[in-house]
Amino acid sequence: MEGVPGLAQLTAPAPTGSGFHADDHSQDTAQVIVRAMAAAAAADGTIDPGQRAALVAQMQRAGLASDESAFLEEAIANPASPGEIARAVADNSELAAQVFAAASLVANPANAKEQEFLSRLSTELGMSGGLLSHIRAAVSGARGAKTPQQPSS
């Protein structure tokens, strides 16, 4: 999916109409993805500069205008719960996978609170074991190309 840092490198371009192509996203779905990323990053009570940069980059790639920075600040100041995110995703399994992958990419793998958030999010989204394992492996592979994040407080 275009727009989620690191995820585009993991897969071939998705076909239009598949639910995974960049053209398949509305402003609403882009905002759900950004809200999930902000909530995962803020699960420990702080967002480090790398996480903030990833959030801003996601907004830009998703076509959310820079004047929508108030949206990002609100998403950071009042992070959505896993249940709120799941309700916004509804029964859209493609969006659920993208939301979980995006949140996983911004969450620090060494931060217990951020990982607990991801666990609750996967449960609320009804992620299956096989799909969840696949997404985690893909995210891990994307991280392998980067310098590991330092644990945040």
N, CA, C and O of each residue as an XYZ file, in Angstrom:
612
protein
N       0.836     -1.180      0.000
C       0.000      0.000      0.000
C       0.874      1.235      0.000
O       1.769      1.370      0.835
N       0.625      2.114     -0.911
C       1.326      3.374     -0.925
C       0.841      4.194      0.247
O      -0.343      4.157      0.580
N       1.728      4.929      0.875
C       1.310      5.795      1.960
C       1.713      5.312      3.330
O       1.786      6.116      4.258
N       1.975      4.048      3.493
C       2.422      3.535      4.774
C       3.924      3.315      4.656
O       4.358      2.439      3.907
N       4.733      4.101      5.387
C       6.181      3.987      5.258
C       6.655      2.550      5.444
O       6.302      1.892      6.423
N       7.459      2.068      4.494
C       8.024      0.730      4.573
C       7.157     -0.349      3.984
O       7.679     -1.358      3.509
N       5.851     -0.175      3.995
C       4.959     -1.234      3.532
C       5.004     -1.380      2.019
O       4.887     -2.493      1.506
N       5.173     -0.280      1.296
C       5.205     -0.334     -0.158
C       6.370     -1.190     -0.650
O       6.285     -1.785     -1.724
N       7.441     -1.257      0.111
C       8.608     -2.045     -0.275
C       8.370     -3.531     -0.109
O       9.126     -4.338     -0.649
N       7.346     -3.910      0.620
C       7.131     -5.308      0.960
C       6.311     -6.063     -0.072
O       6.374     -7.291     -0.131
N       5.557     -5.364     -0.868
C       4.660     -6.035     -1.793
C       4.721     -5.399     -3.157
O       5.129     -4.247     -3.306
N       4.309     -6.165     -4.157
C       4.159     -5.613     -5.493
C       2.969     -4.663     -5.473
O       2.121     -4.746     -4.585
N       2.904     -3.762     -6.446
C       1.752     -2.853     -6.471
C       0.438     -3.638     -6.500
O       0.290     -4.619     -7.228
N      -0.488     -3.179     -5.699
C      -1.790     -3.841     -5.620
C      -2.652     -3.424     -6.802
O      -2.562     -2.292     -7.277
N      -3.480     -4.336     -7.269
C      -4.369     -3.976     -8.376
C      -5.435     -2.975     -7.938
O      -5.906     -3.016     -6.802
N      -5.808     -2.079     -8.845
C      -6.875     -1.129     -8.567
C      -8.154     -1.894     -8.244
O      -8.480     -2.887     -8.893
N      -8.863     -1.420     -7.241
C     -10.109     -2.056     -6.843
C      -9.932     -3.187     -5.848
O     -10.914     -3.797     -5.427
N      -8.692     -3.477     -5.464
C      -8.425     -4.585     -4.543
C      -8.661     -4.196     -3.087
O      -8.765     -5.058     -2.214
N      -8.744     -2.894     -2.834
C      -8.846     -2.420     -1.463
C      -7.486     -2.053     -0.898
O      -7.396     -1.449      0.171
N      -6.421     -2.419     -1.617
C      -5.064     -2.131     -1.155
C      -4.360     -1.094     -2.024
O      -3.290     -0.615     -1.650
N      -4.921     -0.741     -3.155
C      -4.325      0.239     -4.059
C      -4.530      1.632     -3.481
O      -5.545      1.897     -2.837
N      -3.564      2.526     -3.709
C      -3.655      3.886     -3.172
C      -4.941      4.591     -3.615
O      -5.507      5.382     -2.860
N      -5.397      4.308     -4.826
C      -6.620      4.953     -5.321
C      -7.874      4.446     -4.621
O      -8.943      5.039     -4.765
N      -7.756      3.357     -3.866
C      -8.903      2.794     -3.166
C      -9.176      3.481     -1.838
O     -10.129      3.130     -1.143
N      -8.342      4.466     -1.476
C      -8.484      5.123     -0.178
C      -9.178      6.462     -0.295
O      -8.927      7.246     -1.210
N     -10.052      6.697      0.654
C     -10.710      7.993      0.783
C      -9.989      8.770      1.880
O      -9.088      8.251      2.539
N     -10.394      9.997      2.059
C      -9.835     10.771      3.160
C     -10.180     10.110      4.490
O      -9.370     10.121      5.417
N     -11.373      9.538      4.587
C     -11.778      8.867      5.827
C     -10.884      7.682      6.149
O     -10.466      7.516      7.295
N     -10.582      6.848      5.146
C      -9.734      5.684      5.429
C      -8.306      6.125      5.741
O      -7.642      5.525      6.587
N      -7.836      7.164      5.064
C      -6.498      7.682      5.367
C      -6.445      8.195      6.802
O      -5.448      7.996      7.497
N      -7.512      8.852      7.248
C      -7.536      9.358      8.614
C      -7.581      8.223      9.636
O      -6.980      8.338     10.704
N      -8.276      7.143      9.333
C      -8.298      5.992     10.247
C      -6.896      5.421     10.392
O      -6.470      5.077     11.495
N      -6.181      5.321      9.281
C      -4.817      4.791      9.326
C      -3.925      5.701     10.165
O      -3.164      5.218     11.004
N      -4.010      7.005      9.948
C      -3.193      7.948     10.725
C      -3.573      7.895     12.202
O      -2.696      7.924     13.065
N      -4.880      7.817     12.506
C      -5.315      7.725     13.910
C      -4.750      6.472     14.575
O      -4.331      6.520     15.732
N      -4.736      5.349     13.850
C      -4.194      4.113     14.417
C      -2.697      4.237     14.666
O      -2.193      3.789     15.696
N      -1.990      4.847     13.718
C      -0.555      5.049     13.899
C      -0.283      5.945     15.101
O       0.596      5.649     15.910
N      -1.030      7.038     15.222
C      -0.832      7.964     16.346
C      -1.133      7.279     17.668
O      -0.408      7.466     18.646
N      -2.191      6.491     17.704
C      -2.562      5.798     18.943
C      -1.499      4.780     19.343
O      -1.165      4.662     20.522
N      -0.968      4.045     18.370
C       0.087      3.066     18.680
C       1.336      3.765     19.193
O       1.945      3.330     20.171
N       1.714      4.850     18.527
C       2.915      5.586     18.926
C       2.745      6.221     20.304
O       3.710      6.320     21.061
N       1.531      6.649     20.633
C       1.269      7.335     21.906
C       0.913      6.379     23.039
O       0.661      6.828     24.157
N       0.886      5.097     22.783
C       0.452      4.134     23.801
C       1.298      4.180     25.067
O       0.826      3.819     26.145
N       2.536      4.619     24.940
C       3.413      4.708     26.110
C       3.409      6.105     26.721
O       4.157      6.374     27.661
N       2.573      6.993     26.191
C       2.475      8.335     26.741
C       3.366      9.358     26.072
O       3.333     10.532     26.442
N       4.157      8.950     25.102
C       5.036      9.892     24.415
C       5.212      9.467     22.960
O       5.122      8.285     22.629
N       5.458     10.432     22.115
C       5.750     10.162     20.707
C       7.127     10.731     20.430
O       7.351     11.934     20.568
N       8.059      9.855     20.033
C       9.416     10.314     19.788
C       9.496     10.981     18.410
O       8.577     10.840     17.602
N      10.582     11.702     18.139
C      10.699     12.421     16.865
C      10.575     11.509     15.631
O      10.004     11.922     14.621
N      11.092     10.299     15.698
C      10.981      9.370     14.577
C       9.538      8.970     14.313
O       9.109      8.871     13.164
N       8.797      8.743     15.387
C       7.387      8.396     15.241
C       6.600      9.582     14.672
O       5.746      9.401     13.803
N       6.882     10.773     15.153
C       6.186     11.970     14.640
C       6.491     12.145     13.154
O       5.594     12.462     12.372
N       7.736     11.942     12.762
C       8.103     12.073     11.346
C       7.351     11.050     10.498
O       6.901     11.371      9.398
N       7.211      9.822     11.000
C       6.469      8.792     10.271
C       5.003      9.174     10.126
O       4.402      8.922      9.082
N       4.422      9.775     11.153
C       3.031     10.212     11.099
C       2.833     11.323     10.070
O       1.883     11.292      9.288
N       3.727     12.294     10.074
C       3.634     13.393      9.117
C       3.812     12.856      7.693
O       3.089     13.258      6.782
N       4.767     11.957      7.507
C       4.987     11.372      6.179
C       3.758     10.603      5.723
O       3.385     10.683      4.553
N       3.124      9.863      6.618
C       1.915      9.117      6.271
C       0.809     10.071      5.839
O       0.108      9.809      4.862
N       0.652     11.166      6.557
C      -0.385     12.142      6.179
C      -0.125     12.679      4.782
O      -1.052     12.797      3.981
N       1.131     13.007      4.482
C       1.464     13.556      3.174
C       1.233     12.523      2.074
O       0.656     12.842      1.034
N       1.681     11.281      2.298
C       1.501     10.236      1.287
C       0.032      9.895      1.067
O      -0.370      9.522     -0.035
N      -0.755     10.025      2.116
C      -2.173      9.693      2.018
C      -2.982     10.831      1.414
O      -4.191     10.702      1.218
N      -2.316     11.950      1.117
C      -3.009     13.058      0.492
C      -3.715     13.977      1.464
O      -4.513     14.821      1.056
N      -3.429     13.822      2.754
C      -4.014     14.739      3.731
C      -3.184     16.018      3.708
O      -1.964     15.978      3.872
N      -3.832     17.121      3.510
C      -3.146     18.397      3.340
C      -2.387     18.806      4.596
O      -2.752     18.440      5.713
N      -1.331     19.569      4.385
C      -0.523     20.020      5.520
C      -1.337     20.894      6.471
O      -1.017     20.982      7.656
N      -2.394     21.546      5.958
C      -3.220     22.355      6.849
C      -4.085     21.491      7.758
O      -4.811     22.008      8.607
N      -4.008     20.182      7.579
C      -4.732     19.269      8.454
C      -3.863     18.832      9.632
O      -4.120     17.809     10.265
N      -2.830     19.627      9.911
C      -1.970     19.292     11.037
C      -2.751     19.296     12.345
O      -2.371     18.615     13.297
N      -3.829     20.050     12.397
C      -4.678     20.044     13.592
C      -5.262     18.651     13.810
O      -5.431     18.217     14.949
N      -5.570     17.950     12.717
C      -6.071     16.575     12.823
C      -5.015     15.691     13.484
O      -5.328     14.921     14.392
N      -3.769     15.799     13.030
C      -2.695     14.990     13.598
C      -2.489     15.331     15.065
O      -2.351     14.432     15.894
N      -2.467     16.601     15.392
C      -2.267     16.994     16.789
C      -3.393     16.462     17.667
O      -3.145     16.046     18.799
N      -4.625     16.467     17.165
C      -5.763     15.922     17.910
C      -5.615     14.409     18.073
O      -5.906     13.866     19.139
N      -5.163     13.731     17.019
C      -4.975     12.281     17.089
C      -3.889     11.908     18.092
O      -3.963     10.860     18.734
N      -2.889     12.764     18.223
C      -1.809     12.528     19.188
C      -2.272     12.864     20.607
O      -2.013     12.109     21.544
N      -2.955     13.992     20.758
C      -3.389     14.441     22.086
C      -4.481     13.550     22.667
O      -4.546     13.358     23.881
N      -5.333     13.010     21.812
C      -6.446     12.164     22.249
C      -6.435     10.869     21.443
O      -7.278     10.669     20.569
N      -5.474      9.989     21.740
C      -5.341      8.768     20.945
C      -6.606      7.908     21.001
O      -7.236      7.760     22.048
N      -6.947      7.358     19.860
C      -8.103      6.465     19.762
C      -7.783      5.149     20.467
O      -6.635      4.707     20.503
N      -8.802      4.547     21.014
C      -8.634      3.219     21.621
C      -8.692      2.171     20.516
O      -9.184      2.449     19.423
N      -8.193      0.969     20.791
C      -8.321     -0.102     19.800
C      -9.776     -0.336     19.382
O     -10.046     -0.617     18.214
N     -10.706     -0.222     20.323
C     -12.119     -0.400     20.002
C     -12.645      0.685     19.078
O     -13.417      0.401     18.162
N     -12.232      1.927     19.312
C     -12.663      3.029     18.441
C     -12.130      2.839     17.027
O     -12.836      3.083     16.049
N     -10.888      2.406     16.930
C     -10.306      2.169     15.605
C     -11.049      1.043     14.903
O     -11.376      1.153     13.722
N     -11.315     -0.036     15.623
C     -12.030     -1.180     15.037
C     -13.421     -0.769     14.569
O     -13.878     -1.226     13.521
N     -14.092      0.079     15.325
C     -15.427      0.539     14.901
C     -15.324      1.378     13.634
O     -16.204      1.299     12.777
N     -14.275      2.176     13.495
C     -14.090      2.992     12.291
C     -13.770      2.117     11.075
O     -14.145      2.450      9.950
N     -13.082      1.007     11.305
C     -12.741      0.076     10.224
C     -13.974     -0.717      9.794
O     -14.112     -1.083      8.627
N     -14.862     -0.976     10.742
C     -16.081     -1.774     10.516
C     -15.695     -3.167     10.025
O     -14.823     -3.804     10.614
N     -16.315     -3.638      8.981
C     -16.057     -4.992      8.482
C     -15.145     -5.002      7.255
O     -15.171     -5.954      6.476
N     -14.346     -3.960      7.077
C     -13.465     -3.850      5.925
C     -12.146     -4.564      6.243
O     -11.257     -3.977      6.860
N     -12.020     -5.822      5.826
C     -10.846     -6.621      6.182
C      -9.565     -6.081      5.555
O      -8.495     -6.187      6.154
N      -9.658     -5.500      4.356
C      -8.466     -4.914      3.732
C      -7.976     -3.723      4.545
O      -6.779     -3.577      4.795
N      -8.915     -2.874      4.955
C      -8.540     -1.717      5.766
C      -8.008     -2.163      7.117
O      -7.057     -1.572      7.628
N      -8.600     -3.191      7.702
C      -8.116     -3.701      8.990
C      -6.657     -4.127      8.884
O      -5.853     -3.812      9.761
N      -6.312     -4.839      7.818
C      -4.930     -5.282      7.631
C      -3.995     -4.087      7.468
O      -2.894     -4.079      8.019
N      -4.429     -3.080      6.716
C      -3.602     -1.901      6.506
C      -3.439     -1.090      7.786
O      -2.352     -0.587      8.075
N      -4.507     -0.965      8.542
C      -4.459     -0.235      9.810
C      -3.486     -0.927     10.762
O      -2.650     -0.274     11.386
N      -3.600     -2.244     10.868
C      -2.709     -2.960     11.781
C      -1.255     -2.861     11.315
O      -0.358     -2.655     12.133
N      -1.015     -3.004     10.018
C       0.354     -2.907      9.495
C       0.936     -1.520      9.740
O       2.085     -1.396     10.164
N       0.153     -0.480      9.479
C       0.635      0.889      9.678
C       0.945      1.152     11.145
O       1.976      1.743     11.467
N       0.062      0.720     12.028
C       0.293      0.902     13.469
C       1.531      0.125     13.900
O       2.301      0.599     14.736
N       1.726     -1.052     13.340
C       2.890     -1.877     13.685
C       4.187     -1.236     13.230
O       5.207     -1.334     13.912
N       4.150     -0.580     12.082
C       5.364      0.057     11.570
C       5.829      1.215     12.441
O       7.030      1.464     12.543
N       4.900      1.927     13.071
C       5.287      3.086     13.878
C       5.541      2.695     15.339
O       6.267      3.397     16.042
N       4.963      1.600     15.798
C       5.147      1.166     17.190
C       6.570      0.634     17.378
O       7.110     -0.062     16.518
N       7.142      0.969     18.489
C       8.494      0.507     18.821
C       8.414     -0.950     19.268
O       7.713     -1.263     20.230
N       9.131     -1.849     18.573
C       9.055     -3.265     18.934
C       9.597     -3.580     20.326
O       9.288     -4.634     20.882
N      10.395     -2.686     20.895
C      10.961     -2.908     22.224
C      10.135     -2.243     23.327
O      10.510     -2.298     24.498
N       9.021     -1.621     22.964
C       8.212     -0.900     23.942
C       6.998     -1.746     24.306
O       6.122     -1.971     23.471
N       6.945     -2.211     25.541
C       5.881     -3.118     25.984
C       4.493     -2.491     25.865
O       3.544     -3.172     25.476
N       4.360     -1.219     26.189
C       3.046     -0.576     26.122
C       2.555     -0.460     24.684
O       1.373     -0.668     24.410
N       3.455     -0.130     23.771
C       3.072     -0.027     22.363
C       2.732     -1.403     21.802
O       1.815     -1.531     20.991
N       3.458     -2.426     22.226
C       3.160     -3.784     21.763
C       1.840     -4.297     22.354
O       1.109     -5.032     21.690
N       1.540     -3.916     23.581
C       0.252     -4.281     24.183
C      -0.888     -3.616     23.417
O      -1.931     -4.230     23.194
N      -0.692     -2.372     23.019
C      -1.700     -1.691     22.203
C      -1.952     -2.481     20.919
O      -3.101     -2.700     20.536
N      -0.879     -2.906     20.258
C      -1.028     -3.678     19.011
C      -1.768     -4.990     19.258
O      -2.578     -5.413     18.434
N      -1.495     -5.620     20.369
C      -2.186     -6.867     20.701
C      -3.685     -6.624     20.862
O      -4.498     -7.383     20.334
N      -4.050     -5.577     21.585
C      -5.470     -5.250     21.757
C      -6.103     -4.851     20.429
O      -7.250     -5.200     20.152
N      -5.343     -4.110     19.599
C      -5.849     -3.702     18.292
C      -6.124     -4.920     17.412
O      -7.164     -4.994     16.758
N      -5.202     -5.865     17.396
C      -5.417     -7.062     16.564
C      -6.650     -7.831     17.022
O      -7.397     -8.358     16.197
N      -6.863     -7.897     18.321
C      -8.054     -8.576     18.853
C      -9.321     -7.841     18.437
O     -10.271     -8.462     17.959
N      -9.341     -6.530     18.616
C     -10.516     -5.723     18.262
C     -10.815     -5.783     16.764
O     -11.976     -5.755     16.355
N      -9.757     -5.867     15.948
C      -9.945     -5.937     14.495
C     -10.312     -7.343     14.029
O     -10.674     -7.542     12.869
N     -10.219     -8.322     14.939
C     -10.536     -9.700     14.571
C      -9.522    -10.306     13.620
O      -9.878    -11.096     12.746
N      -8.268     -9.940     13.788
C      -7.212    -10.431     12.898
C      -6.996    -11.923     13.122
O      -6.888    -12.372     14.263
N      -6.933    -12.688     12.040
C      -6.690    -14.130     12.136
C      -5.214    -14.395     12.374
O      -4.361    -13.563     12.064
N      -4.925    -15.564     12.929
C      -3.546    -15.923     13.246
C      -2.616    -15.881     12.054
O      -1.509    -15.350     12.141
N      -3.065    -16.444     10.931
C      -2.221    -16.486      9.740
C      -1.948    -15.106      9.173
O      -0.806    -14.782      8.848
N      -2.980    -14.296      9.051
C      -2.813    -12.946      8.525
C      -1.967    -12.112      9.473
O      -1.096    -11.361      9.034
N      -2.213    -12.237     10.748
C      -1.455    -11.502     11.750
C       0.028    -11.869     11.674
O       0.890    -10.992     11.728
N       0.317    -13.146     11.553
C       1.707    -13.598     11.432
C       2.359    -13.039     10.177
O       3.517    -12.622     10.201
N       1.606    -13.035      9.081
C       2.137    -12.517      7.821
C       2.465    -11.028      7.936
O       3.528    -10.588      7.497
N       1.556    -10.256      8.522
C       1.784     -8.812      8.674
C       2.981     -8.565      9.580
O       3.828     -7.724      9.279
N       3.053     -9.293     10.687
C       4.196     -9.112     11.603
C       5.516     -9.449     10.927
O       6.510     -8.752     11.132
N       5.541    -10.500     10.128
C       6.770    -10.873      9.409
C       7.151     -9.791      8.396
O       8.326     -9.454      8.253
N       6.155     -9.253      7.700
C       6.420     -8.200      6.723
C       6.952     -6.943      7.403
O       7.890     -6.317      6.909
N       6.359     -6.577      8.527
C       6.811     -5.396      9.274
C       8.224     -5.629      9.798
O       9.068     -4.735      9.740
N       8.475     -6.817     10.304
C       9.815     -7.145     10.796
C      10.843     -7.047      9.669
O      11.952     -6.551      9.867
N      10.460     -7.526      8.489
C      11.343     -7.437      7.330
C      11.613     -5.994      6.933
O      12.734     -5.646      6.562
N      10.595     -5.161      7.012
C      10.768     -3.745      6.689
C      11.686     -3.075      7.691
O      12.467     -2.189      7.341
N      11.588     -3.503      8.936
C      12.450     -2.924      9.975
C      13.886     -3.400      9.818
O      14.818     -2.685     10.185
N      14.073     -4.586      9.282
C      15.420     -5.123      9.115
C      16.293     -4.242      8.240
O      17.518     -4.249      8.367
N      15.663     -3.486      7.355
C      16.394     -2.593      6.469
C      16.733     -1.277      7.151
O      17.495     -0.477      6.609
N      16.178     -1.045      8.331
C      16.407      0.197      9.061
C      17.240     -0.074     10.307
O      17.435     -1.220     10.713
N      17.717      0.995     10.892
C      18.383      0.900     12.179
C      17.317      0.640     13.225
O      16.303      1.336     13.242
N      17.511     -0.349     14.109
C      16.505     -0.627     15.134
C      16.241      0.590     15.995
O      17.155      1.350     16.315
N      14.977      0.771     16.371
C      14.603      1.869     17.252
C      15.083      1.594     18.652
O      15.148      0.447     19.095
N      15.417      2.658     19.335
C      15.770      2.540     20.747
C      14.479      2.513     21.556
O      13.510      3.179     21.195
N      14.456      1.757     22.634
C      13.236      1.756     23.463
C      12.909      3.165     23.931
O      13.797      3.916     24.335
N      11.640      3.519     23.877
C      11.220      4.818     24.393
C      10.573      4.619     25.741
O      10.218      3.503     26.121
N      10.423      5.715     26.456
C       9.878      5.597     27.808
C       8.431      5.315     27.825
O       7.838      5.190     28.897
